[in-house]
Amino acid sequence: MVCRAQTRACYFSDATSLQSMIFSTALFAAVVVAGVGAAILWANPARAVNRAVFLSSCVTTAWLACSHLMMISQGQGLFWLRWTCAVGGLAPLCLWLVKESILSNIKLTDLGWIKRNILWFIGSLVFAILPLTDFFIPSESSDVDRLRGWGYYFYYGGLIAS
């Protein structure tokens, strides 16, 4: 067994197999979060809060899976960092949907409700797309010369503010 302390990823390789299995805390947490989310939805799928928590657990699972792939990838770390941040940009929307489902009914068919809450949807869309652009991390960035664009700071400032 070989463990990389930086990423908390452990590699278990079997001498008879061609592929090695890679475990990390992020992968373990992704499986646990997916199971908890599925159990919450299964408990009462008709309840809006359960559906909102399930959506949040799906986004969290995807974020953790992308984080795991970022840690174990060889030479593709920037690609998975971008996708990890893109999925993470949906977190404020999910938390807001959970809050809305607890306090009131989510009315996607009510035009007035949509107009009052459109900034949550547009903001999350911006935070999900921004990491995939060069405004976030320029393409000329490297392991030696790490560059960050204005979108990087806007992204993290916006997530903290929301």
C-alpha positions in Angstrom: 0.0 0.0 0.0 1.3 3.4 -1.0 -0.2 6.6 0.5 0.3 10.1 -0.7 0.1 12.4 2.4 -0.6 15.5 0.4 -3.9 14.2 -1.1 -4.8 11.6 1.5 -5.1 9.1 -1.3 -4.0 5.5 -0.8 -3.2 3.1 -3.7 -3.9 -0.6 -3.2 -2.5 -2.6 -6.1 -3.1 -6.2 -6.7 -0.2 -8.0 -8.4 -2.6 -10.0 -10.6 -4.8 -7.1 -11.8 -3.9 -4.6 -14.5 -5.6 -1.7 -12.7 -5.0 -0.5 -9.2 -7.8 0.7 -6.9 -7.5 4.2 -5.5 -9.3 5.2 -2.3 -9.4 8.7 -0.8 -11.4 10.4 1.9 -13.2 12.4 -0.8 -14.3 9.2 -2.5 -15.5 7.7 0.7 -17.4 10.8 1.7 -19.0 10.9 -1.8 -20.3 7.4 -1.3 -21.6 8.2 2.2 -23.3 11.5 1.1 -24.9 9.8 -1.9 -26.3 7.1 0.4 -27.6 9.5 3.0 -29.2 11.6 0.3 -30.9 8.6 -1.3 -32.1 7.5 2.2 -33.6 10.9 2.8 -35.4 10.9 -0.5 -36.6 7.3 0.0 -38.1 8.3 3.4 -40.6 10.6 1.8 -40.2 11.5 -1.9 -43.3 13.6 -2.0 -42.0 16.1 0.6 -40.2 19.2 -0.9 -37.6 19.3 1.8 -36.5 15.8 1.1 -36.2 16.4 -2.6 -34.2 19.6 -1.9 -31.8 17.8 0.4 -31.5 15.0 -2.1 -30.5 17.6 -4.8 -28.0 19.1 -2.4 -26.5 15.7 -1.7 -26.2 15.0 -5.4 -24.3 18.2 -5.9 -22.1 17.5 -2.9 -21.5 14.0 -4.2 -20.5 15.3 -7.6 -18.2 17.9 -6.0 -16.5 15.3 -3.9 -16.1 13.0 -6.9 -14.5 15.8 -8.9 -12.3 16.6 -5.9 -11.2 12.9 -5.7 -10.4 12.9 -9.5 -8.5 16.1 -9.1 -6.3 14.5 -6.4 -5.5 11.3 -8.2 -5.2 12.6 -11.8 -1.7 12.8 -13.3 -1.3 15.9 -15.4 -5.0 16.8 -15.5 -5.3 18.5 -12.1 -6.3 21.9 -13.6 -9.1 20.3 -15.6 -10.6 18.6 -12.5 -10.0 21.7 -10.4 -12.2 23.7 -12.9 -14.9 21.1 -12.7 -14.7 20.8 -8.9 -15.2 24.6 -8.7 -18.0 24.6 -11.3 -20.0 22.0 -9.3 -19.2 23.9 -6.1 -20.7 27.0 -7.6 -24.1 25.3 -7.4 -23.8 24.9 -3.6 -25.4 28.2 -2.6 -28.4 27.5 -4.9 -28.9 24.1 -3.2 -28.7 25.5 0.3 -31.1 28.3 -0.7 -33.5 25.7 -2.2 -33.4 23.7 1.1 -34.2 26.9 3.0 -37.1 27.8 0.6 -38.5 24.3 0.9 -38.6 24.5 4.7 -40.0 28.0 4.9 -42.5 27.9 2.0 -43.4 26.0 -1.1 -41.2 26.3 -4.1 -43.4 27.5 -6.9 -41.6 27.1 -10.2 -44.8 27.7 -12.1 -45.5 31.0 -10.3 -44.0 33.9 -12.5 -44.0 36.3 -9.5 -42.0 33.8 -7.4 -39.5 33.3 -10.2 -39.0 37.0 -10.7 -38.4 37.5 -6.9 -35.8 34.7 -6.9 -34.2 34.9 -10.3 -30.9 36.2 -8.9 -30.3 32.9 -7.1 -30.6 31.0 -10.4 -28.6 33.4 -12.5 -25.9 33.8 -9.8 -25.4 30.0 -9.5 -25.2 29.7 -13.3 -22.5 32.3 -13.4 -20.6 30.6 -10.6 -20.9 27.2 -12.4 -19.7 28.6 -15.7 -16.9 31.0 -14.5 -14.4 28.3 -13.4 -14.5 26.8 -16.9 -13.2 30.0 -18.5 -9.8 31.6 -18.7 -11.0 34.4 -16.5 -10.8 31.9 -13.6 -7.3 30.5 -14.2 -5.6 31.5 -17.4 -4.6 28.7 -19.7 -0.9 29.8 -19.6 -0.9 29.0 -15.9 1.5 26.1 -15.0 2.7 24.2 -11.9 5.7 26.5 -11.6 4.0 29.8 -12.5 0.5 29.7 -11.0 -1.7 32.4 -12.4 -5.2 33.4 -11.2 -7.6 35.6 -13.1 -10.1 38.2 -11.8 -12.7 35.5 -12.0 -10.9 33.4 -9.4 -11.3 36.2 -6.8 -14.8 37.0 -7.9 -15.8 33.4 -7.6 -14.6 32.9 -4.0 -15.8 36.4 -3.0 -19.2 35.6 -4.4 -19.5 32.2 -2.7 -18.6 33.7 0.6 -21.1 36.6 0.2 -23.9 34.3 -0.8 
